[in-house]
Structure formats: structure tokens, C-alpha cells
Amino acid sequence: MSLGRLLNQPLTVQATSDATLDDYGSVIPGLPIGDPIPVKGYLEQTATTEYVGGRQTTVTTWAASLPVGTAITPMDYITNAVGQKFQVSGEPWHVWNPRTKAVHHIECKLTEVT
């Protein structure tokens, strides 16, 4: 099955402003910039880890495949059709196809923390 046929999940990409620090040095997440942009893509869970301590936390990593031309940065969030929100982790990768000598699709790592 080609990747193009898998890019069928409705997603939204939300751009955000840079994070800032408050008076105590704690990180204040960036605020949404503009409207969410709808896009068809493919999400796949790659790993999950559970931390039990002062509070129970689960950190799950995902991979997103997006069509060429999707505007996405490390500051953005992706939300799927059921409302799960994922933060882009690291620089998105524009996957190069040497046969066509063009970018085939965009991949980015995502993190969901609950």
C-alpha cells in the first residue's frame, strides 16, 4: 500500500508562539497563532512509557506523515479527529525521493503527555 493512500486521517495543525518564562523561571507554553489548518495525514504510535511517582504520567511518542506543502514547525501542535493533541518534537523531516528528485512527504515526531 502506498503512503499516499494512508494519508487519509483528518488532522489539524495549530501554530503557536514561542514559549516564555515567568518571574520564577517556569516555562509558559506559547499561545495559538491563527486558525488551525485542516490537513489529511497519518498518525502512528511508536512508543509509550509510564512513570509512577508523585503523579502517574504516561509519555507516548507518535510519528506523523503529512503531505508535501504542509506548513509545520517544531512549535506546532497536531490534533486528530478524536481530540488527542500532540506536540511536534524536533524538526520535521522533508523526505526526499531520489527517483523523482522531489520531496515525497513530511514526517515529524510527536509527543503526547497525559
Buried (B, 14 or more C-beta within 10 A) or exposed (E): EEEEEBBEBEBBBBBBEEEEEEEEEEEEEBEEEEEBBEBEBBBEEEEEEEEEEEEEEEEBBBBBBBBEEBEBEEBBBBBBEEEBBBBBEEEBEBEEEEEEEEBBBBBBBBEBEE
